Amino acid sequence: MGRAGRRLPALAALFYGALAALVLLGVRDVLFLYEENRCSMTYMYEYPEYLKIKLPKKTARRYPAYELYLYGEGNYAEENKNLLLTGIPVLFLPGNAGSYKQVRSLGSIALRKAEDVDFKYHFNFFSVNFNEELVALYGGSLQRQTKFVHECIKVILKLYRDGEFAPTSVAIVGHSMGGLVARALLTLKSFKPELINLLITQATPHVAPVMPLDRYLTDFYTAVNNHWMLKAQDLRNLTTLSVAGGFRDYQVRSGLAFLPRLSQHDSALSVVSSAVPRAWASTDHLSIVWCKELILATIRALFDLIDENTRQITEDPKKRMSVLNHHFVRHPAKIFEENPEVFTELPGIFMWITVKASKWTYSVYNDSDGKYFTFPLATHRKSYSHVYCENSMLDTSSWIYGCLNSNSSMCLEATDLSWRAELLPTTKVVMLKLQDYPSLSHIVIQVPAAVGNKYTLGCEFFKEDSRTVQLPVTHLFSFGLSSSKILLNATGLLYNVQLQHFNQIYQAFKIYIESHCQSVKERKPSVYRLHIPWSHEDSIVVAKIPSLTEISAKLHIAQPQNDSRAPELNIYSSSDCQYEVILKTSLPQVLGQIVRFHAGAFPVYIVSNILLTYGGQLSTLRSTGQCSDFSLELVRTAKPYKVEPLISIVVFLQGFNWFREIWESLSLPEVDAAVLSSQDAWFPLVSLILFLFGTGIAYWSAVFFSTSLRLFSSLWLTLMRPTVLQKDKLITPRRLCGVLSLALVSWTTCGAFAVFLIYLQYLFKVIKLHVSVRAEQNKLNRDSDHSKEPSQNSSINTVKPQSSMDSVPEASHPLANSTTIAEAVNSLKMHVTILNLFTWIVLLNSPSLIYWLKNLRYSVRLEPDPCRSTAIIIICILEILMNSSTSEVKSSKLLKIAAKVPLPLSVAMLAFGRMHLYRVPHFVTFSLLLHVLCCVV
């Protein structure tokens, strides 16, 4: 029995160590294993200056921590010091802990672009200073920021009221939470929607907060998203673009940055930066504001949005969406034109060459004469369904045309098919379905004179089936041991590999593409694109030939239920090369997806496991009179089958209207798992996996906690003498004064600050108890060693005049000492568990404490305070608990109830706390309140 008892902790440590290792693998994948930074840094050509805009006295007095600035450089900054502005106003809103100076990348590149057009058009970039507030963690100031931005817009428009082309609206660029604040403007009753007509957000979590740490944050999100869903018709004049950072942005996953699906899709666009033409790069949360490639795309779009008549951003929503699609979704390698000419005259001075072959390539180098290559379609329509052409000359001129019913080898008038092209990193390509162009008789490729230039062109006709290959992905539980393979003997220029059954966010694969070529000659690089048809989250890799290329395949958005299209791997190949595609499940990346989508819920699962263990310790105390070790009780009580089935049953029943009506009639909140499932962020077994991860983290956090206590107690023993173990009174006048003082601190300053103070007091008390227990145990061990020494006179003195036990005073009786120490050890175990629970309460409340400390110079009292009332209850509870012992608890009539309550509280915590972390302290507080009652009753 003893050997089995010793084996159990070792097996538990091994199991929980494996769980912790899996968590670390997932965290490593999210934080470190992503593509290299392919963004270029933006630089200022002149020294940046930020001109502070004077606000009305009433506004400045109401918002003392906020400011408004105008960006400028060099002569431009000097000219604008008198605020006689004539440009187009753009307002930049920084995000969580963001600086108003982050506007400089946009402002500087816009200034260079304005210089290129001799300031015919130019933009004035304003920026708001939000005092670098932590609004992603504390939502109490979001409404205040929103109202201040409204005041700023009115101030900005007043600066232009005497101008010839005075604007009536402002364009807004919002980074991170700044984008959400911009959307929240429309929820203000006094705000006029026509004051903004363009909103560009960068890495903004639109769907839900990353960490829902207080109800002000979740309520703000609910108000904004509900308004946008219910008032969708009123948003038609507002064009919104959301740019996500991709997998490099581990702070805000890209799925959160996709705008909620609205009823009208013609005014909102969501893209991932890896899919943006001419950028094709994932960005982290900060680099998205200075990534040169993205900033250039943004500034080009802003200039293309200008209406020549009003000298302001166009009021035409269709044009705005056309421009954004041109620069952020599909770039045809041409300068934007609102209404391009349908027919174009082809000058006949070039040589006309007819190509009848189904496959054609042509290399151009120092050609002094231009040429037209014509491809008659009549002979190809019967045998082929598509034509594909590519051109490595990345200029913006037209290059491919369609002749209309021309019977000759020449056509002087044609339709410009270059607008159907798409720009890729090394080439521009166009693919046409012949059935869609029944009136075309020829395809014409124009090859202009190229002195000093070298480029290649190619065209081929093919059947779609011959270039489309289906590759089923490997199962999730194959763990990379099996693979799917396919061999492409590339005789063409394009292949599409459809990845069958790849549609869920928990799927993650490594795709290896190995290329071999028949001849050793210089070739253009191959381009591999992972195309996700239901969202703009493509990723592109350029690879040399021959080479072995590794591509990570995982999703930001799960496949919608009404969409049956499969993701594709597009291979833009060389015609005489062979490609082998191998696909394997990647366990580290699967774990990374779990961490990426659900790391915010880890505290709920950790606290749930600790709470179950705490309930088990109370139950053991009631049945045996002894408090068991945390690790042993965690193994015994933290079982997922105790909590998960009930939640799954409720989620299943909520699919029925009758159950939903009963649920709503009881005024119960919606189960978080059901909400996550509606957002396509929930998948089978995820809750079980998260629970096990929480168990592993709870185990090792307890080990770390206990080790830290031992270190502190050892340090204490070397510096001070330990105190004698004694029983404390639960309530004394001095402690009552302490409670009232901390309650006053909570009410007048910050609730989290008062909670932190009582936490430090409790920690000090537990360390002190730990020191006393160790000292008494050491003393008892020494006494027992002395008592075991053999007496030399034991054989002579057979009769003792008095029992040695009777001669020892009762206070120092060894048996009495061992009983006192055992009771103290039981109390220490219980205090350590409670302190462990309380540590998580402090951590979850810490954002409001940090926010309060940062803004202390503006206001001593945090308003609103998410944990003021809870803090007062916690102070009262812990002041009693820190002076309690298990001897008082185990004799209580309420202990049976207190031991059973943590289980339903853990279930409720997992049901309602995943997306509302601020509810977690409430569940813990209720459980500790019962513990206090056990001490009293």
HUNOR-V526032 format. One record per pair of residues at least 6 apart in sequence whose C-alpha atoms are under 6 Angstrom apart, sorted by the first residue. I is the first residue (numbers start at 0). J is the second residue. If there is no record, write none. Layout:
# HUNOR-V526032
i->{I:I}
j->{J:J}
This chain:
# HUNOR-V526032
i->{15:18:18:19:24:25:25:25:25:28:29:33:37:38:39:39:40:40:41:41:43:45:45:46:47:47:48:48:48:49:49:49:50:50:51:51:52:52:65:65:66:66:67:67:68:68:69:70:70:86:86:86:87:87:87:88:88:88:89:89:89:89:90:90:90:90:91:91:91:91:92:92:92:93:93:93:94:94:94:94:95:95:95:95:96:96:96:97:98:99:99:99:104:106:109:113:136:137:138:138:139:139:145:145:159:168:168:169:170:170:171:172:172:172:173:174:174:175:175:175:176:178:178:183:196:197:197:198:199:199:199:200:201:202:202:202:202:203:204:204:205:205:205:206:210:211:211:212:212:213:238:238:239:240:240:240:241:242:242:243:243:243:243:244:244:244:244:244:245:245:245:247:247:247:248:248:253:254:254:257:270:271:272:272:273:273:273:273:274:274:274:275:275:278:278:304:304:305:305:305:306:306:330:330:331:331:331:331:332:332:333:341:342:342:343:343:343:344:344:345:345:349:349:350:350:351:351:352:353:353:354:354:357:357:358:358:359:359:360:360:361:361:362:362:363:363:363:364:364:365:365:365:365:366:366:366:367:368:369:369:369:370:371:371:372:372:373:373:374:374:375:376:376:383:383:384:384:385:385:385:385:385:386:386:386:386:387:387:387:387:388:388:388:388:389:389:389:389:390:390:390:391:391:391:392:397:398:398:399:399:399:399:400:400:400:400:400:400:401:401:401:401:401:402:402:402:402:403:403:403:404:404:405:420:420:421:421:466:467:467:468:469:469:470:470:470:471:471:478:478:479:479:479:482:482:483:483:484:484:485:485:486:486:487:487:488:489:489:489:490:490:491:492:492:492:492:493:493:493:494:494:495:495:496:496:497:497:498:498:502:502:503:504:504:505:505:507:507:507:507:507:508:508:508:508:508:509:509:509:509:509:510:510:510:510:511:511:511:511:512:512:512:512:513:513:513:513:514:514:514:514:515:515:515:516:524:524:525:525:525:525:526:526:526:527:527:527:527:528:528:528:528:529:529:529:529:530:530:530:531:531:557:600:604:604:605:605:607:608:608:610:611:611:611:612:612:612:614:614:616:616:617:618:620:621:626:642:650:653:670:670:671:671:675:712:712:721:722:727:729:729:741:742:745:745:747:748:748:748:749:750:750:750:751:751:752:754:826:826:840:851:887:888:888:891:891:893:894:897:912}
j->{695:692:695:695:587:587:590:591:594:591:591:247:280:290:290:291:290:291:289:291:107:72:73:72:71:72:70:71:72:68:69:70:68:69:67:68:67:68:128:129:127:128:126:127:125:126:125:124:125:121:122:123:122:123:311:122:123:169:124:169:170:171:124:125:126:171:126:171:172:173:127:173:177:99:174:177:174:175:176:177:133:134:135:176:131:132:133:131:131:126:127:128:289:124:298:121:846:847:215:216:215:863:180:184:165:194:195:195:195:197:198:198:199:200:200:200:201:201:202:203:203:200:203:223:237:237:238:239:239:240:241:241:242:242:243:244:256:256:255:256:255:256:258:255:599:915:916:916:917:917:266:267:267:267:268:269:269:270:271:253:256:271:272:271:272:281:282:283:253:271:281:281:282:283:283:284:555:555:556:269:535:536:280:281:279:280:281:538:536:537:538:327:328:292:293:312:313:311:312:313:312:313:421:422:418:420:421:422:395:422:395:414:413:414:412:413:414:411:412:411:412:369:370:370:371:370:371:372:372:373:373:374:459:460:458:459:457:458:456:457:455:456:454:455:453:454:455:452:453:449:450:451:452:448:449:450:448:448:446:447:448:446:444:445:443:444:442:443:441:442:441:440:441:461:462:433:462:431:432:433:460:461:430:431:459:460:429:430:458:459:428:429:457:458:427:428:456:457:426:427:456:426:454:455:454:417:444:445:416:417:443:444:413:414:415:416:442:443:413:414:439:441:442:413:439:440:441:438:439:440:439:440:440:428:429:427:428:494:495:496:496:496:497:497:498:499:498:499:584:586:583:584:585:582:583:581:582:580:581:579:580:578:579:577:578:577:574:576:577:574:575:574:571:572:573:574:570:571:572:569:570:568:569:567:568:566:567:566:567:557:558:557:554:557:589:592:552:553:585:588:589:551:552:583:584:585:550:551:582:583:585:549:550:581:582:548:549:580:581:547:548:579:580:546:547:578:579:545:546:577:578:545:576:577:576:542:543:541:542:571:572:540:541:571:539:540:569:570:538:539:568:569:537:538:567:568:537:566:567:537:566:679:913:690:693:693:697:905:637:694:901:637:901:902:632:633:636:898:901:626:627:898:898:626:889:825:906:673:659:910:911:910:911:681:766:770:771:771:882:879:882:753:871:753:867:860:859:860:861:861:866:867:870:844:848:848:870:884:885:920:861:934:933:934:933:936:933:933:929:918}
